[in-house]
């Protein structure tokens, strides 16, 4: 099939991919539900090695893609957590929600990451969609992070959104 051929070709060339290329290829495969183990393993290795060159959107999309196909590569998610925490101020509301969702989906509750996401969400709450609010609330609940200030902010924003 086309996806198998594309996965094989991308895997063979992954070491030449830019961070954006890595994020885009795993996002595209995850979006259509095609989980190619070799592709995702190669992407995880390439992303981990060059994580400092990823944009905030690239970090969020990569985390989302791996979570969407239920792959929780420890080294990758450790690197994603560190890089996301360091760059949290550059994350859009959608990137914040998607990152929290991705980490929760694969059962990763990185304390520093979730603390920084909570602070960033509270600061940017007015830019969240209903979907972003619910995904963020779900993620924090799923990993057992009972952040009262965050849940209060999410609830107020959700009520205002329904309004």
ChimeraX attribute file (.defattr): number of C-alpha atoms within 10 A of each C-alpha:
attribute: neighborCount
match mode: 1-to-1
recipient: residues
	/A:1	5
	/A:2	7
	/A:3	13
	/A:4	13
	/A:5	10
	/A:6	14
	/A:7	22
	/A:8	15
	/A:9	12
	/A:10	20
	/A:11	20
	/A:12	13
	/A:13	11
	/A:14	21
	/A:15	15
	/A:16	12
	/A:17	16
	/A:18	15
	/A:19	20
	/A:20	17
	/A:21	15
	/A:22	25
	/A:23	26
	/A:24	16
	/A:25	22
	/A:26	26
	/A:27	22
	/A:28	13
	/A:29	21
	/A:30	22
	/A:31	14
	/A:32	11
	/A:33	12
	/A:34	15
	/A:35	21
	/A:36	17
	/A:37	13
	/A:38	14
	/A:39	22
	/A:40	23
	/A:41	15
	/A:42	18
	/A:43	26
	/A:44	27
	/A:45	16
	/A:46	19
	/A:47	28
	/A:48	18
	/A:49	14
	/A:50	13
	/A:51	20
	/A:52	17
	/A:53	14
	/A:54	22
	/A:55	18
	/A:56	22
	/A:57	20
	/A:58	23
	/A:59	28
	/A:60	27
	/A:61	25
	/A:62	31
	/A:63	29
	/A:64	28
	/A:65	25
	/A:66	27
	/A:67	23
	/A:68	23
	/A:69	22
	/A:70	15
	/A:71	19
	/A:72	20
	/A:73	16
	/A:74	11
	/A:75	14
	/A:76	22
	/A:77	24
	/A:78	15
	/A:79	19
	/A:80	26
	/A:81	23
	/A:82	17
	/A:83	19
	/A:84	29
	/A:85	18
	/A:86	15
	/A:87	16
	/A:88	19
	/A:89	15
	/A:90	14
	/A:91	22
	/A:92	18
	/A:93	22
	/A:94	20
	/A:95	23
	/A:96	29
	/A:97	27
	/A:98	25
	/A:99	31
	/A:100	29
	/A:101	28
	/A:102	26
	/A:103	27
	/A:104	23
	/A:105	23
	/A:106	20
	/A:107	15
	/A:108	19
	/A:109	19
	/A:110	17
	/A:111	11
	/A:112	14
	/A:113	20
	/A:114	24
	/A:115	15
	/A:116	17
	/A:117	26
	/A:118	23
	/A:119	15
	/A:120	19
	/A:121	26
	/A:122	16
	/A:123	13
	/A:124	14
	/A:125	19
	/A:126	15
	/A:127	14
	/A:128	21
	/A:129	16
	/A:130	15
	/A:131	12
	/A:132	23
	/A:133	24
	/A:134	16
	/A:135	21
	/A:136	28
	/A:137	21
	/A:138	17
	/A:139	24
	/A:140	22
	/A:141	14
	/A:142	17
	/A:143	19
	/A:144	11
	/A:145	17
	/A:146	12
	/A:147	14
	/A:148	9
	/A:149	12
	/A:150	22
	/A:151	19
	/A:152	12
	/A:153	18
	/A:154	23
	/A:155	15
	/A:156	13
	/A:157	20
	/A:158	20
	/A:159	11
	/A:160	10
	/A:161	13
	/A:162	8
	/A:163	6
